[in-house]
Amino acid sequence: MKANEDLRTTAKAAGIPLWRVGDALKISEPTMTRRLRKELPAHEKVRIITIIRQLSEVNRKGGR
């Protein structure tokens, strides 16, 4: 199993590409991908899941 598989699965299920998560974190796509190579601490995972949910909500409302 890959590191941070839960974050990857959550983003994919919500239809949110990782580059959008990185954009919300103010980091580049390559940096986002590198961060996911090693398991993140729980507080960072919570932050990223919150961002994924927010982006998903914007998508449902017809935003970006």
PDB file of N, CA, C and O in Angstrom:
ATOM      1  N   MET A   1       0.839  -1.184   0.000  1.00  0.00           N
ATOM      2  CA  MET A   1       0.000   0.000   0.000  1.00  0.00           C
ATOM      3  C   MET A   1       0.888   1.253   0.000  1.00  0.00           C
ATOM      4  O   MET A   1       1.892   1.321   0.709  1.00  0.00           O
ATOM      5  N   LYS A   2       0.495   2.229  -0.803  1.00  0.00           N
ATOM      6  CA  LYS A   2       1.248   3.478  -0.884  1.00  0.00           C
ATOM      7  C   LYS A   2       1.063   4.299   0.384  1.00  0.00           C
ATOM      8  O   LYS A   2       0.076   4.149   1.104  1.00  0.00           O
ATOM      9  N   ALA A   3       2.025   5.164   0.640  1.00  0.00           N
ATOM     10  CA  ALA A   3       1.895   6.114   1.745  1.00  0.00           C
ATOM     11  C   ALA A   3       0.738   7.060   1.440  1.00  0.00           C
ATOM     12  O   ALA A   3       0.533   7.459   0.294  1.00  0.00           O
ATOM     13  N   ASN A   4       0.004   7.404   2.453  1.00  0.00           N
ATOM     14  CA  ASN A   4      -1.113   8.351   2.349  1.00  0.00           C
ATOM     15  C   ASN A   4      -2.196   7.893   1.370  1.00  0.00           C
ATOM     16  O   ASN A   4      -2.850   8.711   0.722  1.00  0.00           O
ATOM     17  N   GLU A   5      -2.371   6.596   1.277  1.00  0.00           N
ATOM     18  CA  GLU A   5      -3.386   6.045   0.366  1.00  0.00           C
ATOM     19  C   GLU A   5      -4.768   6.598   0.702  1.00  0.00           C
ATOM     20  O   GLU A   5      -5.590   6.802  -0.191  1.00  0.00           O
ATOM     21  N   ASP A   6      -5.025   6.840   1.978  1.00  0.00           N
ATOM     22  CA  ASP A   6      -6.324   7.389   2.385  1.00  0.00           C
ATOM     23  C   ASP A   6      -6.558   8.767   1.779  1.00  0.00           C
ATOM     24  O   ASP A   6      -7.676   9.070   1.360  1.00  0.00           O
ATOM     25  N   LEU A   7      -5.534   9.600   1.723  1.00  0.00           N
ATOM     26  CA  LEU A   7      -5.684  10.931   1.121  1.00  0.00           C
ATOM     27  C   LEU A   7      -5.873  10.823  -0.386  1.00  0.00           C
ATOM     28  O   LEU A   7      -6.706  11.516  -0.970  1.00  0.00           O
ATOM     29  N   ARG A   8      -5.104   9.962  -0.998  1.00  0.00           N
ATOM     30  CA  ARG A   8      -5.218   9.778  -2.445  1.00  0.00           C
ATOM     31  C   ARG A   8      -6.611   9.273  -2.830  1.00  0.00           C
ATOM     32  O   ARG A   8      -7.209   9.744  -3.797  1.00  0.00           O
ATOM     33  N   THR A   9      -7.110   8.316  -2.063  1.00  0.00           N
ATOM     34  CA  THR A   9      -8.434   7.743  -2.330  1.00  0.00           C
ATOM     35  C   THR A   9      -9.531   8.773  -2.111  1.00  0.00           C
ATOM     36  O   THR A   9     -10.470   8.870  -2.901  1.00  0.00           O
ATOM     37  N   THR A  10      -9.408   9.540  -1.036  1.00  0.00           N
ATOM     38  CA  THR A  10     -10.403  10.574  -0.732  1.00  0.00           C
ATOM     39  C   THR A  10     -10.463  11.607  -1.857  1.00  0.00           C
ATOM     40  O   THR A  10     -11.547  11.985  -2.302  1.00  0.00           O
ATOM     41  N   ALA A  11      -9.300  12.056  -2.311  1.00  0.00           N
ATOM     42  CA  ALA A  11      -9.258  13.048  -3.392  1.00  0.00           C
ATOM     43  C   ALA A  11      -9.845  12.478  -4.678  1.00  0.00           C
ATOM     44  O   ALA A  11     -10.619  13.147  -5.363  1.00  0.00           O
ATOM     45  N   LYS A  12      -9.478  11.245  -5.002  1.00  0.00           N
ATOM     46  CA  LYS A  12      -9.977  10.623  -6.233  1.00  0.00           C
ATOM     47  C   LYS A  12     -11.484  10.438  -6.178  1.00  0.00           C
ATOM     48  O   LYS A  12     -12.179  10.720  -7.154  1.00  0.00           O
ATOM     49  N   ALA A  13     -11.998   9.965  -5.043  1.00  0.00           N
ATOM     50  CA  ALA A  13     -13.441   9.756  -4.894  1.00  0.00           C
ATOM     51  C   ALA A  13     -14.214  11.067  -5.003  1.00  0.00           C
ATOM     52  O   ALA A  13     -15.348  11.091  -5.483  1.00  0.00           O
ATOM     53  N   ALA A  14     -13.595  12.153  -4.556  1.00  0.00           N
ATOM     54  CA  ALA A  14     -14.249  13.468  -4.619  1.00  0.00           C
ATOM     55  C   ALA A  14     -14.056  14.131  -5.975  1.00  0.00           C
ATOM     56  O   ALA A  14     -14.642  15.181  -6.240  1.00  0.00           O
ATOM     57  N   GLY A  15     -13.236  13.524  -6.843  1.00  0.00           N
ATOM     58  CA  GLY A  15     -12.987  14.107  -8.157  1.00  0.00           C
ATOM     59  C   GLY A  15     -12.065  15.315  -8.097  1.00  0.00           C
ATOM     60  O   GLY A  15     -12.123  16.187  -8.964  1.00  0.00           O
ATOM     61  N   ILE A  16     -11.221  15.370  -7.086  1.00  0.00           N
ATOM     62  CA  ILE A  16     -10.312  16.498  -6.911  1.00  0.00           C
ATOM     63  C   ILE A  16      -8.892  16.045  -7.236  1.00  0.00           C
ATOM     64  O   ILE A  16      -8.345  15.189  -6.540  1.00  0.00           O
ATOM     65  N   PRO A  17      -8.289  16.603  -8.280  1.00  0.00           N
ATOM     66  CA  PRO A  17      -6.911  16.222  -8.598  1.00  0.00           C
ATOM     67  C   PRO A  17      -5.941  16.769  -7.548  1.00  0.00           C
ATOM     68  O   PRO A  17      -6.198  17.800  -6.927  1.00  0.00           O
ATOM     69  N   LEU A  18      -4.839  16.070  -7.364  1.00  0.00           N
ATOM     70  CA  LEU A  18      -3.872  16.479  -6.346  1.00  0.00           C
ATOM     71  C   LEU A  18      -3.287  17.866  -6.612  1.00  0.00           C
ATOM     72  O   LEU A  18      -2.887  18.556  -5.675  1.00  0.00           O
ATOM     73  N   TRP A  19      -3.234  18.275  -7.870  1.00  0.00           N
ATOM     74  CA  TRP A  19      -2.696  19.605  -8.147  1.00  0.00           C
ATOM     75  C   TRP A  19      -3.588  20.687  -7.547  1.00  0.00           C
ATOM     76  O   TRP A  19      -3.096  21.744  -7.151  1.00  0.00           O
ATOM     77  N   ARG A  20      -4.905  20.432  -7.476  1.00  0.00           N
ATOM     78  CA  ARG A  20      -5.806  21.419  -6.865  1.00  0.00           C
ATOM     79  C   ARG A  20      -5.609  21.478  -5.363  1.00  0.00           C
ATOM     80  O   ARG A  20      -5.705  22.548  -4.762  1.00  0.00           O
ATOM     81  N   VAL A  21      -5.335  20.331  -4.753  1.00  0.00           N
ATOM     82  CA  VAL A  21      -5.044  20.315  -3.318  1.00  0.00           C
ATOM     83  C   VAL A  21      -3.766  21.105  -3.067  1.00  0.00           C
ATOM     84  O   VAL A  21      -3.711  21.930  -2.155  1.00  0.00           O
ATOM     85  N   GLY A  22      -2.742  20.855  -3.873  1.00  0.00           N
ATOM     86  CA  GLY A  22      -1.497  21.601  -3.751  1.00  0.00           C
ATOM     87  C   GLY A  22      -1.703  23.087  -3.942  1.00  0.00           C
ATOM     88  O   GLY A  22      -1.127  23.901  -3.221  1.00  0.00           O
ATOM     89  N   ASP A  23      -2.522  23.439  -4.911  1.00  0.00           N
ATOM     90  CA  ASP A  23      -2.823  24.844  -5.167  1.00  0.00           C
ATOM     91  C   ASP A  23      -3.453  25.491  -3.936  1.00  0.00           C
ATOM     92  O   ASP A  23      -3.101  26.613  -3.574  1.00  0.00           O
ATOM     93  N   ALA A  24      -4.376  24.790  -3.297  1.00  0.00           N
ATOM     94  CA  ALA A  24      -5.027  25.316  -2.090  1.00  0.00           C
ATOM     95  C   ALA A  24      -4.032  25.452  -0.933  1.00  0.00           C
ATOM     96  O   ALA A  24      -4.188  26.316  -0.071  1.00  0.00           O
ATOM     97  N   LEU A  25      -3.019  24.598  -0.922  1.00  0.00           N
ATOM     98  CA  LEU A  25      -1.981  24.661   0.106  1.00  0.00           C
ATOM     99  C   LEU A  25      -0.879  25.658  -0.254  1.00  0.00           C
ATOM    100  O   LEU A  25       0.048  25.882   0.525  1.00  0.00           O
ATOM    101  N   LYS A  26      -0.992  26.250  -1.438  1.00  0.00           N
ATOM    102  CA  LYS A  26       0.002  27.203  -1.943  1.00  0.00           C
ATOM    103  C   LYS A  26       1.352  26.528  -2.198  1.00  0.00           C
ATOM    104  O   LYS A  26       2.412  27.100  -1.942  1.00  0.00           O
ATOM    105  N   ILE A  27       1.280  25.285  -2.715  1.00  0.00           N
ATOM    106  CA  ILE A  27       2.488  24.558  -3.106  1.00  0.00           C
ATOM    107  C   ILE A  27       2.277  24.017  -4.515  1.00  0.00           C
ATOM    108  O   ILE A  27       1.145  23.895  -4.984  1.00  0.00           O
ATOM    109  N   SER A  28       3.376  23.698  -5.176  1.00  0.00           N
ATOM    110  CA  SER A  28       3.269  23.189  -6.549  1.00  0.00           C
ATOM    111  C   SER A  28       2.844  21.725  -6.551  1.00  0.00           C
ATOM    112  O   SER A  28       2.917  21.038  -5.532  1.00  0.00           O
ATOM    113  N   GLU A  29       2.402  21.266  -7.709  1.00  0.00           N
ATOM    114  CA  GLU A  29       2.004  19.863  -7.861  1.00  0.00           C
ATOM    115  C   GLU A  29       3.156  18.909  -7.540  1.00  0.00           C
ATOM    116  O   GLU A  29       2.943  17.924  -6.832  1.00  0.00           O
ATOM    117  N   PRO A  30       4.383  19.171  -8.043  1.00  0.00           N
ATOM    118  CA  PRO A  30       5.476  18.263  -7.685  1.00  0.00           C
ATOM    119  C   PRO A  30       5.754  18.219  -6.172  1.00  0.00           C
ATOM    120  O   PRO A  30       6.068  17.161  -5.628  1.00  0.00           O
ATOM    121  N   THR A  31       5.637  19.353  -5.511  1.00  0.00           N
ATOM    122  CA  THR A  31       5.845  19.384  -4.064  1.00  0.00           C
ATOM    123  C   THR A  31       4.764  18.583  -3.358  1.00  0.00           C
ATOM    124  O   THR A  31       5.045  17.856  -2.405  1.00  0.00           O
ATOM    125  N   MET A  32       3.540  18.714  -3.819  1.00  0.00           N
ATOM    126  CA  MET A  32       2.434  17.954  -3.226  1.00  0.00           C
ATOM    127  C   MET A  32       2.697  16.455  -3.374  1.00  0.00           C
ATOM    128  O   MET A  32       2.535  15.691  -2.421  1.00  0.00           O
ATOM    129  N   THR A  33       3.096  16.051  -4.549  1.00  0.00           N
ATOM    130  CA  THR A  33       3.369  14.641  -4.811  1.00  0.00           C
ATOM    131  C   THR A  33       4.522  14.137  -3.936  1.00  0.00           C
ATOM    132  O   THR A  33       4.461  13.029  -3.401  1.00  0.00           O
ATOM    133  N   ARG A  34       5.562  14.946  -3.794  1.00  0.00           N
ATOM    134  CA  ARG A  34       6.701  14.543  -2.951  1.00  0.00           C
ATOM    135  C   ARG A  34       6.283  14.407  -1.492  1.00  0.00           C
ATOM    136  O   ARG A  34       6.738  13.492  -0.804  1.00  0.00           O
ATOM    137  N   ARG A  35       5.432  15.295  -1.013  1.00  0.00           N
ATOM    138  CA  ARG A  35       4.973  15.207   0.383  1.00  0.00           C
ATOM    139  C   ARG A  35       4.199  13.925   0.651  1.00  0.00           C
ATOM    140  O   ARG A  35       4.245  13.378   1.752  1.00  0.00           O
ATOM    141  N   LEU A  36       3.494  13.455  -0.361  1.00  0.00           N
ATOM    142  CA  LEU A  36       2.693  12.248  -0.188  1.00  0.00           C
ATOM    143  C   LEU A  36       3.516  10.963  -0.249  1.00  0.00           C
ATOM    144  O   LEU A  36       2.983   9.881  -0.006  1.00  0.00           O
ATOM    145  N   ARG A  37       4.778  11.065  -0.563  1.00  0.00           N
ATOM    146  CA  ARG A  37       5.620   9.863  -0.647  1.00  0.00           C
ATOM    147  C   ARG A  37       5.830   9.202   0.705  1.00  0.00           C
ATOM    148  O   ARG A  37       5.983   7.983   0.786  1.00  0.00           O
ATOM    149  N   LYS A  38       5.837  10.005   1.773  1.00  0.00           N
ATOM    150  CA  LYS A  38       6.001   9.476   3.126  1.00  0.00           C
ATOM    151  C   LYS A  38       4.751   9.796   3.924  1.00  0.00           C
ATOM    152  O   LYS A  38       4.131  10.844   3.738  1.00  0.00           O
ATOM    153  N   GLU A  39       4.392   8.897   4.802  1.00  0.00           N
ATOM    154  CA  GLU A  39       3.165   9.059   5.585  1.00  0.00           C
ATOM    155  C   GLU A  39       3.196  10.378   6.354  1.00  0.00           C
ATOM    156  O   GLU A  39       4.158  10.682   7.061  1.00  0.00           O
ATOM    157  N   LEU A  40       2.130  11.148   6.201  1.00  0.00           N
ATOM    158  CA  LEU A  40       2.029  12.445   6.865  1.00  0.00           C
ATOM    159  C   LEU A  40       1.497  12.281   8.290  1.00  0.00           C
ATOM    160  O   LEU A  40       0.821  11.300   8.597  1.00  0.00           O
ATOM    161  N   PRO A  41       1.807  13.248   9.153  1.00  0.00           N
ATOM    162  CA  PRO A  41       1.243  13.211  10.502  1.00  0.00           C
ATOM    163  C   PRO A  41      -0.277  13.409  10.452  1.00  0.00           C
ATOM    164  O   PRO A  41      -0.811  13.964   9.492  1.00  0.00           O
ATOM    165  N   ALA A  42      -0.945  12.955  11.481  1.00  0.00           N
ATOM    166  CA  ALA A  42      -2.414  13.001  11.520  1.00  0.00           C
ATOM    167  C   ALA A  42      -2.948  14.420  11.339  1.00  0.00           C
ATOM    168  O   ALA A  42      -3.930  14.616  10.622  1.00  0.00           O
ATOM    169  N   HIS A  43      -2.324  15.410  11.973  1.00  0.00           N
ATOM    170  CA  HIS A  43      -2.842  16.783  11.870  1.00  0.00           C
ATOM    171  C   HIS A  43      -2.749  17.313  10.438  1.00  0.00           C
ATOM    172  O   HIS A  43      -3.601  18.089  10.006  1.00  0.00           O
ATOM    173  N   GLU A  44      -1.729  16.899   9.711  1.00  0.00           N
ATOM    174  CA  GLU A  44      -1.596  17.322   8.313  1.00  0.00           C
ATOM    175  C   GLU A  44      -2.638  16.630   7.437  1.00  0.00           C
ATOM    176  O   GLU A  44      -3.178  17.235   6.511  1.00  0.00           O
ATOM    177  N   LYS A  45      -2.917  15.366   7.733  1.00  0.00           N
ATOM    178  CA  LYS A  45      -3.941  14.634   6.987  1.00  0.00           C
ATOM    179  C   LYS A  45      -5.306  15.283   7.180  1.00  0.00           C
ATOM    180  O   LYS A  45      -6.073  15.424   6.228  1.00  0.00           O
ATOM    181  N   VAL A  46      -5.605  15.677   8.411  1.00  0.00           N
ATOM    182  CA  VAL A  46      -6.888  16.335   8.698  1.00  0.00           C
ATOM    183  C   VAL A  46      -6.995  17.623   7.885  1.00  0.00           C
ATOM    184  O   VAL A  46      -8.046  17.922   7.319  1.00  0.00           O
ATOM    185  N   ARG A  47      -5.911  18.375   7.833  1.00  0.00           N
ATOM    186  CA  ARG A  47      -5.899  19.629   7.063  1.00  0.00           C
ATOM    187  C   ARG A  47      -6.170  19.368   5.583  1.00  0.00           C
ATOM    188  O   ARG A  47      -6.954  20.084   4.962  1.00  0.00           O
ATOM    189  N   ILE A  48      -5.532  18.356   5.021  1.00  0.00           N
ATOM    190  CA  ILE A  48      -5.693  18.051   3.598  1.00  0.00           C
ATOM    191  C   ILE A  48      -7.086  17.504   3.309  1.00  0.00           C
ATOM    192  O   ILE A  48      -7.684  17.859   2.293  1.00  0.00           O
ATOM    193  N   ILE A  49      -7.610  16.657   4.171  1.00  0.00           N
ATOM    194  CA  ILE A  49      -8.969  16.136   3.976  1.00  0.00           C
ATOM    195  C   ILE A  49      -9.978  17.275   4.033  1.00  0.00           C
ATOM    196  O   ILE A  49     -10.945  17.284   3.271  1.00  0.00           O
ATOM    197  N   THR A  50      -9.765  18.225   4.918  1.00  0.00           N
ATOM    198  CA  THR A  50     -10.648  19.396   4.999  1.00  0.00           C
ATOM    199  C   THR A  50     -10.614  20.175   3.685  1.00  0.00           C
ATOM    200  O   THR A  50     -11.656  20.609   3.194  1.00  0.00           O
ATOM    201  N   ILE A  51      -9.434  20.352   3.121  1.00  0.00           N
ATOM    202  CA  ILE A  51      -9.301  21.065   1.845  1.00  0.00           C
ATOM    203  C   ILE A  51     -10.003  20.291   0.733  1.00  0.00           C
ATOM    204  O   ILE A  51     -10.692  20.888  -0.095  1.00  0.00           O
ATOM    205  N   ILE A  52      -9.838  18.984   0.706  1.00  0.00           N
ATOM    206  CA  ILE A  52     -10.506  18.169  -0.317  1.00  0.00           C
ATOM    207  C   ILE A  52     -12.015  18.333  -0.216  1.00  0.00           C
ATOM    208  O   ILE A  52     -12.691  18.494  -1.232  1.00  0.00           O
ATOM    209  N   ARG A  53     -12.544  18.293   0.987  1.00  0.00           N
ATOM    210  CA  ARG A  53     -13.996  18.463   1.182  1.00  0.00           C
ATOM    211  C   ARG A  53     -14.459  19.839   0.733  1.00  0.00           C
ATOM    212  O   ARG A  53     -15.513  19.965   0.109  1.00  0.00           O
ATOM    213  N   GLN A  54     -13.683  20.873   1.042  1.00  0.00           N
ATOM    214  CA  GLN A  54     -14.046  22.228   0.632  1.00  0.00           C
ATOM    215  C   GLN A  54     -14.046  22.350  -0.890  1.00  0.00           C
ATOM    216  O   GLN A  54     -14.959  22.938  -1.469  1.00  0.00           O
ATOM    217  N   LEU A  55     -13.029  21.797  -1.530  1.00  0.00           N
ATOM    218  CA  LEU A  55     -12.959  21.843  -2.992  1.00  0.00           C
ATOM    219  C   LEU A  55     -14.097  21.047  -3.619  1.00  0.00           C
ATOM    220  O   LEU A  55     -14.653  21.446  -4.642  1.00  0.00           O
ATOM    221  N   SER A  56     -14.434  19.938  -3.012  1.00  0.00           N
ATOM    222  CA  SER A  56     -15.536  19.119  -3.500  1.00  0.00           C
ATOM    223  C   SER A  56     -16.858  19.878  -3.402  1.00  0.00           C
ATOM    224  O   SER A  56     -17.692  19.811  -4.305  1.00  0.00           O
ATOM    225  N   GLU A  57     -17.034  20.586  -2.318  1.00  0.00           N
ATOM    226  CA  GLU A  57     -18.254  21.380  -2.122  1.00  0.00           C
ATOM    227  C   GLU A  57     -18.355  22.488  -3.180  1.00  0.00           C
ATOM    228  O   GLU A  57     -19.435  22.755  -3.705  1.00  0.00           O
ATOM    229  N   VAL A  58     -17.242  23.117  -3.481  1.00  0.00           N
ATOM    230  CA  VAL A  58     -17.226  24.147  -4.531  1.00  0.00           C
ATOM    231  C   VAL A  58     -17.609  23.520  -5.871  1.00  0.00           C
ATOM    232  O   VAL A  58     -18.356  24.123  -6.642  1.00  0.00           O
ATOM    233  N   ASN A  59     -17.105  22.312  -6.159  1.00  0.00           N
ATOM    234  CA  ASN A  59     -17.441  21.633  -7.405  1.00  0.00           C
ATOM    235  C   ASN A  59     -18.944  21.369  -7.498  1.00  0.00           C
ATOM    236  O   ASN A  59     -19.556  21.566  -8.548  1.00  0.00           O
ATOM    237  N   ARG A  60     -19.527  20.922  -6.388  1.00  0.00           N
ATOM    238  CA  ARG A  60     -20.969  20.625  -6.384  1.00  0.00           C
ATOM    239  C   ARG A  60     -21.817  21.863  -6.594  1.00  0.00           C
ATOM    240  O   ARG A  60     -22.921  21.792  -7.135  1.00  0.00           O
ATOM    241  N   LYS A  61     -21.289  23.006  -6.158  1.00  0.00           N
ATOM    242  CA  LYS A  61     -22.045  24.254  -6.305  1.00  0.00           C
ATOM    243  C   LYS A  61     -21.816  24.906  -7.655  1.00  0.00           C
ATOM    244  O   LYS A  61     -22.314  26.000  -7.918  1.00  0.00           O
ATOM    245  N   GLY A  62     -21.051  24.224  -8.520  1.00  0.00           N
ATOM    246  CA  GLY A  62     -20.853  24.738  -9.863  1.00  0.00           C
ATOM    247  C   GLY A  62     -19.639  25.622 -10.014  1.00  0.00           C
ATOM    248  O   GLY A  62     -19.484  26.286 -11.039  1.00  0.00           O
ATOM    249  N   GLY A  63     -18.777  25.648  -9.021  1.00  0.00           N
ATOM    250  CA  GLY A  63     -17.547  26.437  -9.114  1.00  0.00           C
ATOM    251  C   GLY A  63     -16.511  25.690  -9.903  1.00  0.00           C
ATOM    252  O   GLY A  63     -16.835  24.743 -10.620  1.00  0.00           O
ATOM    253  N   ARG A  64     -15.314  26.084  -9.786  1.00  0.00           N
ATOM    254  CA  ARG A  64     -14.161  25.523 -10.459  1.00  0.00           C
ATOM    255  C   ARG A  64     -14.078  24.078 -10.310  1.00  0.00           C
ATOM    256  O   ARG A  64     -13.150  23.456 -10.828  1.00  0.00           O
TER     257      ARG A  64
END
